[in-house]
Structure formats: structure tokens, C-alpha cells
Amino acid sequence: MSEERPAPELFAGVVGQEDAVAALRAAAVNPVHAYLFRGAAGNGGLAAAHGFAAALLCPDGGCGTCATCRAALAGTDPDLHVIRRSGASISIGEIRQVVSLAQRRPLHAARQVIVLLDVHLAALRAPALLKTLEEPPGDTVFVLLTDEVLPELVTVASRSVEVEFPPVPRAVLVRWLTDSGVPADTASVVADSSGGNPERARITVDDPDVAARVALWASVPDELGASGMTAAGLARRVLESADRSVEPLRAAHEREVETLTAAAKEMGERGLPGRKEMQEQYQREERRFRTDALRAGLGVLARTYRGKVAASAAGGPVGVGDEEVRSAVAAVGLITETAEALPRNPNEALLLQSLFVRLAALAA
């Protein structure tokens, strides 16, 4: 009996996305021209894209062990093109690069794979991409990664097979972390702080401030009530905590630069090629990581209020009445609105202050 193809090992780096992996392993047998991976960066979409590419490029259907599979997983196969934006959004030049690549013939494999990241930041360039998706070359497979499907991208999405990468359930993250050797108490706190994002959880393990940050967000209802903490003061504290959350990622970036610089010197380079572009990419990742820290904190806060509702449904504790339940439900709605507005609002302090003022009013 032949070994399973594509090999499950191709998707070993994808955590908690069994449905997506099953769909991609089935799709690799008879692929179409375009796939849209929808989900936040770090939820597993990029790792899945590499595994899917390996299955599509491997001459043996994704054996998981050949040179092609290894190169695709590492992102170095010549028939795999991963396009990352160089600025705040995907430029028309980068879209043209995608279109030009799509017209090329594969170098070694029967097809080529083009992976385009952050497609939600190409909304204004969607028409330039759409024509290529509507009339795709037969030997090119597109994998488009997006946080969300904006109205401008609906037509692009309609030309693609959508594969969803939702936040990973907390219990799955805890199990993955403990299986990786993280102590159970640390794994629990890290999972609470990660917002269902495995990549964030992996980095947060090295954050000594993670427990304090989770505790700060969980204490917000009490801080707004009994202690009399002002909304402005509380917003300042959570923003400072979010600033500190980036430190482990920044340290990882510094280590990566040191490793790459040393490798470049061994190859005879006087410096690190592309250093400026790399630093700009790091800065974008760090800004996003910080925003995600705030969203994860809002998730902790929402769970705190949901806990009040659950306590009432369970018949205790005494004093959790109908009015408090209604307030808690309304609070969760306000928190959800704030989390959705956060990426689009340049003034985080005012946004959080407004939330805390409204939460305090509910408790009054």
C-alpha cells in the first residue's frame, strides 16, 4: 500500500487548524487556480501555504521528505514565490510583480505557486489582480492570505476557494504549549494572552510580563468600580503594558539580524543585504504585534464579563442579579465594538478611555 499523500508532516507547523489542513490535503490532489486563506497572521495561514505549496510542487504528490518538499517548506524552492509588501500597503508595483510572475513557466515542477500576503492591504489594487485571477495561466496556483474580506475584495474572493483559519481554541493552545515543554500554569496564562494566535503564543512564552498583563485586563471592572481608578489612568496602564509586550519579538528580531549578518560575512558580504527593508518589515510586525496585544487584552476583559453571566446562570454567587447580568452582556458588546475599531483607530488612548468610561457607567 502506498504512503499517504500529501504527507501530514507537510502541515506539522500548523497548530489547531484541522479543518483547513484537511481541506488543503484534499485540494492538493486536484488543485484549482486560486485559494484565499482568511485569518489573522499567525493563525497558521503562512505555514499552511508552505505545506500546500510543497504538496503541489513535489513530483510525488507531497512526500514530505524530498528536496522539493524541504525547499518549499523553507521557502527556497524556485517555483514558490512568496510576495510580501514593502510598505504600509501592497503597491501597484507589487501587484504587477505578481502578474508578471504568473506569466512565467515553472522552472522544475509541473506548476508554480505564488503566495501573496496581506491581500486585505491591496483593496485599492484589486482590479489589477482580478484580471489575472479571471484568466489564470494553467500552470500557476495563487494562494492569497488576508485578515478579512473587505467589500473591495469580494470579487477577488469569488474567484478563489476560501479556506478559513480562525483563532485557535484556548484548550488547543494550552495543550500545544504543554506538549512543547511549557509549564501548565505558564501555558494557561500565555493562551489567555494570545488571542487564539499560535505565533503570538510562541513569542509570548518568553515575556516575563505576560501574567501581569492578563491580570491587569482582568482587573479592569474592579479598578473602574471599587478603586475609583480613572478611565484615563487605566488606559495609560494598559497601553504601557502593550508597549512592553513587544520586547520579546524585538529581541527575536535582533537575534535574527545577528545570525543573518554572521552568515553574510561568511559568504564574503561586507554587510547584510536588504537590511533596510528587513528593518522596515520588523517595524511593521512589531506594530501589529502591539495592536494584537491590545486585542488579546480586550478578549481577556470580555471573558471577565462573560464570567459574571456564567456565574449567574449557575445560580451564584449571591448578589449577581438580573441587572448585573444585563450590564455584563452590554459590556461584552462594547468591548467587541472596541476590538473591531482598534485597527482602524489611530488614537488608541481615546478609544480605550471611551470604552472604560462606558463600562464604568454600566456599573454605576
C-alpha positions as CSV (number, residue, x, y, z in Angstrom):
1,M,0.0,0.0,0.0
2,S,1.4,3.4,-1.0
3,E,2.2,6.0,1.7
4,E,-0.4,8.8,2.3
5,R,-0.1,11.8,0.0
6,P,0.2,14.6,0.7
7,A,2.1,13.6,3.8
8,P,0.6,15.0,7.1
9,E,4.1,16.1,8.0
10,L,3.9,18.9,5.5
11,F,1.5,20.7,7.8
12,A,3.2,19.9,11.1
13,G,3.8,23.6,11.7
14,V,0.1,24.4,11.6
15,V,-1.5,24.4,15.0
16,G,-5.1,23.7,15.7
17,Q,-6.4,24.1,12.2
18,E,-7.5,20.6,11.4
19,D,-10.4,21.6,9.1
20,A,-8.2,23.8,7.0
21,V,-5.4,21.2,6.7
22,A,-7.9,18.5,5.7
23,A,-9.3,20.8,3.0
24,L,-5.9,21.6,1.7
25,R,-4.7,18.0,1.6
26,A,-7.8,17.1,-0.4
27,A,-7.4,20.1,-2.7
28,A,-3.8,19.2,-3.5
29,V,-4.9,16.1,-5.4
30,N,-6.7,18.2,-8.0
31,P,-6.0,21.9,-7.3
32,V,-7.8,24.9,-8.8
33,H,-6.1,28.1,-9.8
34,A,-6.6,30.2,-6.7
35,Y,-7.1,29.9,-2.9
36,L,-7.9,32.6,-0.3
37,F,-6.7,31.9,3.2
38,R,-8.7,34.0,5.6
39,G,-7.5,34.6,9.1
40,A,-5.1,36.7,11.2
41,A,-1.4,36.5,10.5
42,G,0.0,33.9,13.0
43,N,-3.1,31.7,13.0
44,G,-1.4,29.2,10.6
45,G,-2.1,30.5,7.2
46,L,1.5,31.1,6.1
47,A,2.7,27.7,7.4
48,A,-0.2,26.0,5.7
49,A,0.7,27.9,2.4
50,H,4.2,26.4,2.5
51,G,2.9,22.9,3.2
52,F,0.3,23.3,0.4
53,A,3.0,24.5,-2.0
54,A,5.2,21.5,-1.1
55,A,2.3,19.2,-2.0
56,L,1.7,21.0,-5.3
57,L,5.3,21.1,-6.3
58,C,6.5,17.7,-5.2
59,P,6.8,15.2,-8.1
60,D,5.5,12.5,-5.7
61,G,2.4,14.4,-4.6
62,G,3.9,15.8,-1.3
63,C,6.1,13.0,0.1
64,G,7.4,15.4,2.8
65,T,11.0,14.2,2.6
66,C,12.3,15.0,-0.9
67,A,14.4,18.1,-1.8
68,T,11.4,19.8,-3.3
69,C,9.3,19.4,-0.2
70,R,12.1,20.6,2.1
71,A,12.8,23.6,-0.1
72,A,9.1,24.6,-0.3
73,L,8.7,24.3,3.4
74,A,11.8,26.5,3.8
75,G,10.5,29.0,1.2
76,T,13.5,28.5,-1.1
77,D,12.1,26.4,-4.0
78,P,12.4,28.3,-7.3
79,D,8.8,27.6,-8.2
80,L,7.4,29.0,-5.0
81,H,7.2,32.8,-4.9
82,V,6.2,34.5,-1.6
83,I,5.4,38.2,-2.1
84,R,5.5,40.4,1.0
85,R,4.6,44.1,0.9
86,S,7.4,46.6,1.2
87,G,5.3,49.4,2.6
88,A,2.2,50.1,4.6
89,S,0.0,48.6,1.8
90,I,0.6,46.4,-1.2
91,S,1.7,48.7,-4.1
92,I,0.7,48.6,-7.7
93,G,4.3,47.6,-8.4
94,E,4.0,44.6,-6.2
95,I,0.7,43.6,-7.9
96,R,2.4,43.9,-11.3
97,Q,5.2,41.7,-10.0
98,V,2.6,39.0,-9.1
99,V,1.0,39.4,-12.6
100,S,4.4,39.1,-14.3
101,L,5.4,36.1,-12.3
102,A,2.1,34.4,-13.2
103,Q,3.0,34.5,-16.9
104,R,6.3,32.6,-16.3
105,R,6.8,28.9,-16.9
106,P,7.7,26.8,-13.9
107,L,11.5,26.1,-13.7
108,H,11.3,22.5,-12.4
109,A,7.9,21.5,-11.2
110,A,4.7,20.9,-13.2
111,R,3.3,24.2,-11.8
112,Q,4.4,27.2,-9.8
113,V,2.8,28.6,-6.6
114,I,2.5,32.4,-5.9
115,V,1.7,33.3,-2.3
116,L,0.6,36.9,-1.7
117,L,0.5,38.1,1.9
118,D,-1.8,40.8,3.4
119,V,-4.2,40.9,0.5
120,H,-6.6,43.0,2.7
121,L,-4.0,45.8,2.2
122,A,-4.3,45.6,-1.6
123,A,-8.0,46.5,-1.7
124,L,-7.4,49.5,-4.0
125,R,-5.2,47.4,-6.3
126,A,-7.8,44.6,-6.5
127,P,-8.8,45.3,-10.1
128,A,-5.2,44.8,-11.3
129,L,-5.1,41.4,-9.6
130,L,-8.6,40.4,-10.7
131,K,-7.9,40.1,-14.4
132,T,-5.1,37.6,-13.8
133,L,-7.4,35.6,-11.4
134,E,-10.1,35.6,-14.1
135,E,-7.8,34.4,-16.8
136,P,-5.1,32.4,-14.9
137,P,-2.2,30.6,-16.6
138,G,-2.9,26.9,-16.3
139,D,0.4,26.2,-14.5
140,T,0.1,28.8,-11.8
141,V,-1.7,28.4,-8.5
142,F,-2.3,31.5,-6.4
143,V,-2.5,31.4,-2.6
144,L,-3.8,34.8,-1.2
145,L,-3.6,35.5,2.5
146,T,-5.9,38.0,4.1
147,D,-7.1,39.0,7.5
148,E,-10.6,39.7,6.3
149,V,-12.6,40.0,3.1
150,L,-13.2,43.7,2.6
151,P,-16.0,44.9,0.2
152,E,-13.4,45.8,-2.4
153,L,-12.1,42.2,-2.3
154,V,-15.4,40.4,-2.7
155,T,-14.9,39.8,-6.4
156,V,-11.4,38.5,-5.8
157,A,-12.7,36.2,-3.2
158,S,-15.4,34.9,-5.5
159,R,-12.6,33.8,-8.0
160,S,-10.9,31.8,-5.2
161,V,-11.6,28.8,-3.0
162,E,-11.8,30.2,0.6
163,V,-10.0,28.4,3.4
164,E,-10.6,29.8,6.9
165,F,-8.0,30.0,9.7
166,P,-10.0,31.1,12.7
167,P,-8.4,31.8,16.2
168,V,-7.2,28.6,17.8
169,P,-9.3,27.4,20.8
170,R,-7.7,28.1,24.1
171,A,-7.7,24.5,25.2
172,V,-5.8,23.5,22.0
173,L,-3.2,26.2,22.6
174,V,-2.7,25.1,26.2
175,R,-2.2,21.5,25.1
176,W,0.2,22.5,22.3
177,L,2.2,24.7,24.7
178,T,2.4,22.0,27.4
179,D,3.3,19.4,24.8
180,S,6.2,21.7,23.8
181,G,7.5,21.7,27.4
182,V,5.9,24.9,28.7
183,P,4.8,24.5,32.3
184,A,1.0,24.2,32.7
185,D,0.5,27.4,34.7
186,T,2.5,29.4,32.1
187,A,0.8,27.8,29.2
188,S,-2.6,28.8,30.7
189,V,-1.6,32.5,31.0
190,V,0.1,32.6,27.6
191,A,-3.0,31.1,26.0
192,D,-5.2,33.8,27.7
193,S,-2.9,36.5,26.3
194,S,-2.5,35.2,22.8
195,G,-6.0,35.8,21.4
196,G,-6.0,32.3,19.8
197,N,-2.9,33.1,17.8
198,P,-0.2,30.3,18.0
199,E,2.6,32.5,16.6
200,R,1.9,35.1,19.3
201,A,1.7,32.4,21.9
202,R,5.2,31.1,20.8
203,I,6.7,34.5,21.3
204,T,4.8,35.4,24.4
205,V,6.2,32.4,26.3
206,D,9.4,34.5,26.6
207,D,7.5,37.5,28.0
208,P,8.0,37.9,31.8
209,D,5.2,40.4,31.9
210,V,2.5,38.2,30.4
211,A,0.9,37.2,33.7
212,A,0.8,40.8,35.0
213,R,-0.8,41.9,31.7
214,V,-3.5,39.3,31.8
215,A,-4.2,40.2,35.5
216,L,-4.4,43.9,34.6
217,W,-7.0,43.4,32.0
218,A,-9.0,41.0,34.2
219,S,-9.0,43.6,37.0
220,V,-10.5,46.4,34.9
221,P,-14.1,46.0,36.2
222,D,-12.9,46.3,39.8
223,E,-10.5,49.1,39.0
224,L,-13.3,51.1,37.4
225,G,-15.6,50.4,40.4
226,A,-14.2,50.0,43.9
227,S,-10.8,51.6,43.4
228,G,-12.1,54.6,41.6
229,M,-9.3,54.4,39.0
230,T,-9.9,56.9,36.2
231,A,-10.5,55.8,32.7
232,A,-7.5,57.9,31.5
233,G,-5.2,56.3,34.1
234,L,-6.4,52.8,33.3
235,A,-6.0,53.4,29.5
236,R,-2.4,54.6,30.1
237,R,-1.6,51.5,32.1
238,V,-2.9,49.0,29.5
239,L,-1.1,50.9,26.7
240,E,2.2,50.8,28.6
241,S,1.7,47.1,29.1
242,A,1.1,46.7,25.4
243,D,4.4,48.6,24.7
244,R,6.3,46.1,26.9
245,S,4.6,43.1,25.2
246,V,6.7,43.8,22.0
247,E,10.0,43.3,23.8
248,P,10.3,39.5,23.2
249,L,9.5,40.0,19.5
250,R,12.0,42.8,19.2
251,A,14.7,40.6,20.9
252,A,13.9,37.8,18.4
253,H,14.3,40.2,15.5
254,E,17.7,41.3,16.9
255,R,18.9,37.7,17.2
256,E,17.8,37.0,13.6
257,V,19.7,40.0,12.3
258,E,22.8,38.9,14.1
259,T,22.5,35.4,12.7
260,L,21.9,36.6,9.1
261,T,24.7,39.2,9.4
262,A,27.2,36.5,10.5
263,A,26.1,34.2,7.6
264,A,26.5,37.1,5.2
265,K,30.1,37.7,6.4
266,E,30.9,34.1,5.9
267,M,29.7,34.4,2.3
268,G,32.1,37.4,1.8
269,E,29.5,40.2,2.1
270,R,30.5,43.4,3.8
271,G,27.1,43.9,5.3
272,L,23.6,42.3,5.4
273,P,21.9,42.6,2.0
274,G,18.4,44.1,2.3
275,R,18.9,45.2,5.9
276,K,16.9,48.4,5.5
277,E,13.9,46.5,4.0
278,M,14.2,43.9,6.7
279,Q,14.1,46.5,9.5
280,E,11.0,48.1,7.9
281,Q,9.3,44.7,7.9
282,Y,10.3,44.1,11.5
283,Q,8.8,47.5,12.5
284,R,5.5,46.6,10.8
285,E,5.5,43.2,12.5
286,E,6.1,44.9,15.9
287,R,3.3,47.5,15.4
288,R,0.9,44.7,14.5
289,F,2.1,42.6,17.5
290,R,1.4,45.5,19.8
291,T,-2.1,46.0,18.3
292,D,-2.7,42.3,18.8
293,A,-1.7,42.6,22.4
294,L,-4.4,45.1,22.9
295,R,-7.0,43.0,21.1
296,A,-6.0,40.0,23.2
297,G,-6.3,42.1,26.4
298,L,-9.8,43.1,25.3
299,G,-10.5,39.4,24.9
300,V,-9.5,38.8,28.5
301,L,-11.7,41.7,29.6
302,A,-14.7,40.2,27.6
303,R,-14.2,36.8,29.2
304,T,-14.2,38.5,32.7
305,Y,-17.6,40.0,32.0
306,R,-18.9,36.7,30.5
307,G,-17.8,35.0,33.7
308,K,-20.3,37.2,35.5
309,V,-23.1,36.0,33.2
310,A,-22.0,32.3,33.7
311,A,-21.9,32.7,37.4
312,S,-25.5,34.0,37.4
313,A,-26.6,31.1,35.2
314,A,-25.1,28.7,37.6
315,G,-27.0,30.1,40.5
316,G,-24.3,32.1,42.3
317,P,-22.6,33.9,43.7
318,V,-25.2,35.7,45.7
319,G,-25.6,39.3,44.5
320,V,-25.2,38.6,40.8
321,G,-28.7,39.6,39.7
322,D,-30.5,40.3,36.5
323,E,-29.4,43.9,36.3
324,E,-25.7,42.9,36.7
325,V,-26.2,40.3,34.0
326,R,-27.7,42.8,31.6
327,S,-24.8,45.2,32.3
328,A,-22.2,42.4,31.7
329,V,-23.8,41.5,28.4
330,A,-23.8,45.1,27.4
331,A,-20.2,45.4,28.4
332,V,-19.2,42.5,26.2
333,G,-20.9,44.3,23.3
334,L,-19.0,47.5,23.9
335,I,-15.7,45.5,24.2
336,T,-16.4,43.8,20.9
337,E,-17.1,47.1,19.2
338,T,-13.8,48.5,20.5
339,A,-11.8,45.4,19.4
340,E,-13.2,45.8,15.9
341,A,-12.5,49.5,15.8
342,L,-8.9,49.2,17.2
343,P,-7.0,48.5,13.9
344,R,-8.7,51.5,12.2
345,N,-8.4,54.0,15.0
346,P,-5.2,55.9,15.2
347,N,-5.9,57.3,18.7
348,E,-5.8,54.2,20.9
349,A,-5.8,56.2,24.2
350,L,-9.1,58.0,23.4
351,L,-10.7,54.7,22.1
352,L,-9.8,52.9,25.3
353,Q,-10.7,55.8,27.5
354,S,-14.2,55.9,25.9
355,L,-14.6,52.2,26.4
356,F,-13.7,52.4,30.1
357,V,-16.0,55.4,30.7
358,R,-18.9,53.5,29.2
359,L,-18.0,50.4,31.2
360,A,-17.9,52.4,34.4
361,A,-21.3,53.9,33.6
362,L,-22.8,50.5,33.2
363,A,-21.6,49.5,36.6
364,A,-22.9,52.7,38.2
